[in-house]
Amino acid sequence: MALSRQPPDVAGSKEQVVTRATKAKRAVFLDRDGVLVVPEIRNGRGFAPRSIGAFSIYPSAAESLLRLKAAGYLLVVVTNQPD
């Protein structure tokens, strides 16, 4: 199957790797710290919690995630930990 912006002759080429096996699903990408997890505030800035004791999830996170999932979204949690 060729993508709509590809010329028709590309669809049958052996280099073609794009297929549409299933209907595309909508996704929401959620940052862990500051969106799902309450950040630690140090020097007026938010950081990832340094210990399990400092780790807490926002009270409304579970309900919000359930609502997104019920609306048909795939949920993906991402994070980067530079410190």
C-alpha positions in Angstrom: 0.0 0.0 0.0 1.5 3.4 -0.9 1.1 6.4 1.3 -1.1 9.1 -0.2 1.8 11.3 -1.0 3.8 8.5 -2.7 3.7 8.0 -6.5 1.5 5.0 -7.4 4.5 3.0 -8.8 6.1 2.9 -5.3 3.3 0.7 -3.9 4.4 -2.5 -5.5 8.2 -2.0 -5.1 10.1 -4.4 -2.9 11.5 -1.5 -0.8 8.0 -0.6 0.4 7.8 -1.2 4.1 4.7 0.8 5.1 1.6 -1.3 5.6 -1.7 -0.6 7.2 -2.5 -3.8 9.0 -4.9 -2.2 11.5 -6.7 1.1 11.8 -4.4 3.8 13.3 -5.0 4.4 17.0 -4.9 7.9 18.6 -2.3 8.3 21.3 -1.5 10.7 24.1 2.1 11.1 25.2 2.3 12.1 28.9 5.4 13.4 30.6 5.8 11.6 33.9 7.2 14.3 36.1 4.9 17.3 36.6 2.0 15.7 34.7 1.4 12.4 36.5 4.0 12.6 39.3 4.2 15.6 41.7 7.7 17.1 41.2 10.1 17.9 43.9 10.7 21.6 44.1 14.3 22.6 44.5 15.5 26.2 44.1 12.1 27.1 42.7 12.2 24.5 39.9 10.5 21.1 39.6 12.6 18.0 39.5 12.0 14.2 39.5 11.7 12.9 43.0 15.0 11.6 44.3 13.5 8.9 46.7 10.5 6.7 46.9 9.4 8.7 49.9 9.2 11.8 47.9 7.3 10.1 45.0 3.6 10.9 44.8 1.1 10.8 42.0 -1.4 13.6 41.5 -4.7 12.7 43.1 -6.6 13.3 39.8 -4.2 11.3 37.6 -5.9 7.9 37.7 -9.4 9.4 36.9 -7.9 11.5 34.1 -6.0 8.4 32.6 -9.2 6.4 32.7 -11.1 9.1 30.9 -8.5 9.3 28.1 -8.5 5.5 27.8 -12.3 5.4 27.7 -12.2 7.9 24.9 -10.1 5.4 22.9 -6.6 6.8 23.3 -3.5 4.7 23.7 -1.6 6.1 26.7 2.2 6.4 26.6 4.2 7.7 29.5 7.6 9.3 28.7 10.3 10.8 30.8 13.8 12.0 30.7 16.1 12.0 33.8 19.0 14.4 33.2 19.9 14.8 36.9 
